[in-house]
């Protein structure tokens, strides 16, 4: 795959990616062209979806470098598998499924994720002053500290809005497990945020 997915825009993508959410028919046209090996059409798709794919990878890995690698790997795989996309689901859902697989594959082949969770669990979390601008940062940090299974389900269902059926399919777990992990994630997040001095009930 040519090194086209860079920050520099081609004339093609500059003229076509004029809005963050183009009409579905316009996106479908890019997909059809990309399936015919049109790299500039695929670049347009990349620019449309990269932020959310990267965000998904970042929340699942909790590591910027790994998230960048997983996001790039997801788009490389998407390019190689593009002929298999039939439109049975939204293109974004298809991409997210590939991204989730890229993250899980990376975790299975490396101990860095386990090491990161262990290191995070050993850190002492000193309470700090919480303000409106800091609350989202504290929530993100609390999500990063969740156990792997709970974090993955929370990211897919709690942040990206996938149903338990979709999340369980992506992660290769039972629907009941997905529901239990989401409940666990919310309970742990509430406990962690209160421990850090942030109580959502007090802010209502």
C-alpha positions in Angstrom: 0.0 0.0 0.0 1.6 3.3 -1.0 2.4 5.8 1.7 -0.5 8.0 1.0 -2.0 8.3 4.4 -0.1 11.4 5.5 -1.0 14.9 6.8 -0.5 16.4 3.3 -3.7 16.6 1.3 -4.0 15.7 -2.3 -6.0 17.8 -4.7 -8.6 15.0 -4.8 -9.1 14.9 -1.0 -9.1 18.6 -0.7 -11.9 19.0 -3.2 -14.0 16.1 -1.8 -13.6 16.2 1.9 -15.3 19.5 2.4 -17.3 18.5 5.5 -16.8 16.2 8.5 -19.9 14.3 7.7 -20.6 14.0 3.9 -23.8 12.6 2.5 -23.9 8.8 2.6 -24.1 8.7 -1.2 -20.8 10.7 -1.4 -19.1 8.3 1.1 -20.5 5.4 -0.9 -18.9 6.8 -4.0 -15.5 7.1 -2.3 -15.9 3.4 -1.2 -16.7 2.2 -4.7 -13.7 4.1 -6.2 -11.4 2.9 -3.4 -12.5 -0.7 -4.1 -11.3 -0.1 -7.7 -7.8 0.7 -6.2 -8.3 4.5 -6.3 -5.9 5.5 -3.5 -7.0 9.1 -3.4 -10.6 8.0 -2.8 -9.3 5.8 0.1 -7.4 8.9 1.4 -10.7 10.7 1.5 -12.2 7.9 3.6 -9.1 7.9 5.8 -9.4 11.7 6.5 -13.1 11.2 7.3 -12.7 8.4 9.8 -9.2 8.6 11.2 -10.1 10.7 14.3 -12.7 8.3 15.6 -10.6 5.2 14.7 -7.6 6.7 16.5 -9.8 7.7 19.4 -11.1 4.2 19.7 -7.6 2.7 19.7 -6.3 5.3 22.2 -9.1 4.5 24.7 -8.6 0.8 24.3 -4.8 0.8 24.6 -4.3 3.9 26.9 -1.0 4.5 25.0 -0.5 7.1 22.3 2.2 5.3 20.4 0.3 2.0 20.4 -2.9 3.8 19.4 -1.2 5.4 16.4 0.3 2.0 15.3 -3.1 0.2 15.7 -5.0 2.9 13.8 -2.5 2.8 11.0 -2.7 -1.0 11.0 -6.5 -0.8 10.9 -6.4 1.3 7.8 -3.8 -0.9 6.1 -6.0 -3.9 6.8 -9.1 -2.0 5.6 -7.3 -1.3 2.3 -6.4 -4.9 1.9 -9.9 -6.1 2.8 -11.9 -3.4 1.0 -13.2 -5.7 -1.6 -15.0 -7.7 1.2 -17.0 -4.7 2.3 -20.5 -5.2 1.1 -22.4 -2.5 2.9 -24.2 -4.8 5.3 -23.2 -2.4 8.1 -22.1 1.2 8.2 -18.5 1.7 6.8 -17.6 3.2 10.2 -18.7 0.1 12.0 -16.8 -2.1 9.6 -13.7 0.1 10.3 -14.1 0.0 14.0 -14.4 -3.8 14.0 -11.0 -3.9 12.1 -9.5 -1.5 14.6 -10.7 -3.5 17.6 -9.2 -6.6 16.0 -5.9 -4.7 15.5 -5.8 -3.7 19.1 -6.6 -7.1 20.4 -4.1 -8.7 18.1 -1.4 -6.4 19.3 -2.3 -7.1 23.0 -2.1 -10.8 22.4 1.3 -10.6 20.9 2.8 -8.3 23.5 3.0 -8.0 27.3 3.1 -4.3 27.3 -0.6 -4.0 28.0 -0.4 -6.2 31.0 2.7 -4.3 32.2 0.8 -1.0 31.8 -2.2 -2.2 33.8 0.1 -3.5 36.5 2.0 -0.2 36.7 -1.2 1.8 36.7 -2.7 -0.2 39.6 0.5 0.3 41.7 0.4 4.1 41.4 -0.9 6.0 44.3 -3.7 8.2 43.2 -3.5 11.4 45.3 -6.8 13.4 45.3 -6.5 16.6 43.4 -8.7 19.6 42.9 -11.3 19.0 40.3 -12.7 21.8 38.1 -14.9 21.8 35.0 -12.0 21.6 32.6 -10.3 18.9 34.6 -13.2 16.5 35.0 -13.0 15.1 31.4 -9.3 14.6 31.9 -9.9 12.8 35.1 -12.5 10.6 33.5 -10.2 9.7 30.7 -7.5 8.8 33.2 -10.0 6.7 35.2 -11.0 4.8 32.1 -7.3 4.1 31.4 -7.1 2.5 34.8 -10.0 0.1 34.2 -9.2 -3.6 33.9 -8.8 -4.6 30.2 -12.1 -6.3 29.8 -14.2 -3.7 31.5 -12.4 -0.9 29.6 -12.9 -2.4 26.2 -16.6 -2.8 26.7 -17.0 0.7 28.2 -15.2 2.2 25.3 -17.3 0.4 22.7 -20.7 0.7 24.5 -20.3 3.6 26.9 -18.4 5.9 24.6 -18.9 4.8 21.1 -22.5 3.7 21.6 -22.4 0.2 20.2 -25.0 -2.2 21.5 -24.0 -5.1 23.6 -24.6 -7.4 20.7 -22.2 -5.4 18.5 -19.6 -5.0 21.3 -19.7 -8.7 22.2 -19.3 -9.6 18.5 -16.3 -7.3 18.1 -14.6 -8.5 21.3 -15.5 -12.2 20.9 -17.4 -12.4 24.2 -20.9 -13.3 25.2 -23.6 -10.6 25.4 -24.0 -11.3 29.1 -20.3 -10.8 29.6 -20.5 -7.5 27.8 -23.3 -6.3 30.0 -21.5 -7.5 33.2 -18.3 -5.8 32.1 -20.1 -2.5 31.4 -21.8 -2.6 34.8 -18.4 -3.4 36.4 -16.7 -0.5 34.5 -19.3 2.0 35.6 -19.0 0.9 39.2 -15.2 1.1 39.2 -15.3 4.5 37.4 -17.6 5.9 40.1 -15.4 4.5 42.9 -12.2 5.8 41.2 -13.6 9.3 40.6 -14.9 9.6 44.2 -11.5 8.4 45.4 -9.8 11.2 43.3 -12.1 13.8 44.9 -14.8 14.0 42.2 -18.3 13.1 43.1 -20.8 13.5 40.2 -23.8 13.6 42.7 -22.4 16.7 44.3 -22.2 18.5 40.9 -25.9 18.1 40.0 
